[in-house]
Amino acid sequence: MPTPHEYRPALERTLAEALRYLGDLPQERVAAPLSGAELASRFRSPLPAEGTPAPEVLGTLVRDAGPGIMRTSGGRSFAWVIGGTLPGALAADWMTSVWDQNAALSACSPAAAAVEAVVGEWLKELLRLPRDASFAVVTGCQMAHFTCLASARHQLLAQRGWDVEREGLCGAPRLRVIDVGARHASVDRALRFLGMGTACVTSLRGDSASLEAVLAEDPETPTVVLLQAGDIHTGKSDAFERLIPLAHRYGAWVHVDGAFGLWAQASAAQRHHMAGVEAADSWATDGHKWLNVPFDAGYAIVAHPRAHRAAMTTSASYIDSAERTSEALREPLDWTPEWSRRARAFSTYAAIRELGQEGVEEQIDRACRWAAALVEGMGLLPRVEIVSPAVLNQGMIRVRAPNADATPSDHDAATLELVARLATQGETFVQPSQWKGQTVIRVSVCSWQTTAEDVRRTLNAVEHALAE
Ligand SMILES: *Cc1c(COP(=O)(O)O)cnc(C)c1O
């Protein structure tokens, strides 16, 4: 029978390995040295017939996985939009596993329900969203979109006398989604999960001036307007102040993808990008990006709690006990798409407590400063062109091919060449993207660990790679 005595060797080994990993992180190369194929063959092995003692399992896992671990949570990874992990958030995440609570119901974990409730209040205050909005702590922005858009689907159809939770979509009025900017693919996937399909989307491709015409063309159709708080390429946001009241005049539900950008609300210096965002109907954002909570943590916030609850709540004979209807505690299951779930609000609670409101603001401002320093610094290097100066924590550059008669595809190739050289060198890590028909390098700063020294080392690494 397991006793604390049996946990100790594995946990002590884990602590030692964790401290070694985190201690080395600031100096380590970012990209994993082993290729995918090498890792696959390293791990390919028959199903173990016999057991292995826990400390040994941990030891071999760390040994074998180590060369395939990306140091993305450190200070010199600027690829995708990936945050680091604050010490307090990591520690709380460990305790979350130690406690192993099922955070579905307050009866399963009163503490998880109570902490989640306060985390929701704190998030609304930090992000300056309506205090009477409802919320759900989910796995990421993908599931936050799903939760918010399910709430939208419920409300828009209920307003037309259709109970989508009972009747489904067959025979329902057709829903329409108008995407103003360049939506993230996770929105499309949420629409697929919701049975709305991706064909319901009309994309204005950034032409927000045409929103009124499109709404006016078909004012009766139940409509969701999608707005972006922080585009992953440009960092820019939609003109909430103008577009949200306009969409509301036509009875549309406005959903905001604020995976990282909504965190600008926590900064006096950056908040102007978000002017008017609080008037939307739902917001999706992440904890595992800019807040620096370990994976995974996302938040759905909905201005219409009744629609949110109606879209998510469920019941079963075995849980509808007296405890379920406890007045004192909010029931997570009423607001989330998951049933059994990790008590992931503990790590968000710890991150916010560790930083305080001032610390969150400082973390946001610092990342914006480093993004600007990186993009401007790279722009001073020979053959580097700034495609988009940093807005919030995102910017873009590209590399021009050296020959005078170079074609656009030569510039694309030169840009990819820089990405490849940087990956081989390992000092810093970026990823390419396609933007307006050209290959670019995105620079995205999310980790709390990035320092002035990391910025200097990165600019050095880029300079060297260009000179190779
Ligand atoms: C990361 C991201 C998403 C997806 O979020 P997950 O947390 O990965 O589910 C959606 N939208 C934007 C703008 C993002 O940056």
The ligand as an SDF file (V2000), in Angstrom:
LIG
                    3D

 15 15  0  0  0  0  0  0  0  0999 V2000
   -2.7460   31.0810  -28.7020 C   0  0  0  0  0  0  0  0  0  0  0  0
   -3.9110   31.7260  -29.3350 C   0  0  0  0  0  0  0  0  0  0  0  0
   -5.1420   31.0650  -29.4330 C   0  0  0  0  0  0  0  0  0  0  0  0
   -5.3100   29.6320  -29.0060 C   0  0  0  0  0  0  0  0  0  0  0  0
   -5.1420   29.5280  -27.6190 O   0  0  0  0  0  0  0  0  0  0  0  0
   -4.8010   28.1630  -26.8620 P   0  0  0  0  0  0  0  0  0  0  0  0
   -4.5120   28.5930  -25.4920 O   0  0  0  0  0  0  0  0  0  0  0  0
   -3.6290   27.5780  -27.5710 O   0  0  0  0  0  0  0  0  0  0  0  0
   -6.0110   27.2900  -26.9620 O   0  0  0  0  0  0  0  0  0  0  0  0
   -6.2070   31.7680  -29.9440 C   0  0  0  0  0  0  0  0  0  0  0  0
   -6.0710   33.0400  -30.3620 N   0  0  0  0  0  0  0  0  0  0  0  0
   -4.9090   33.7020  -30.3110 C   0  0  0  0  0  0  0  0  0  0  0  0
   -4.8330   35.1220  -30.7620 C   0  0  0  0  0  0  0  0  0  0  0  0
   -3.7780   33.0670  -29.7810 C   0  0  0  0  0  0  0  0  0  0  0  0
   -2.6140   33.7310  -29.6920 O   0  0  0  0  0  0  0  0  0  0  0  0
  1  2  1  0
  2  3  1  0
  2 14  2  0
  3  4  1  0
  3 10  2  0
  4  5  1  0
  5  6  1  0
  6  7  2  0
  6  8  1  0
  6  9  1  0
 10 11  1  0
 11 12  2  0
 12 13  1  0
 12 14  1  0
 14 15  1  0
M  END
$$$$
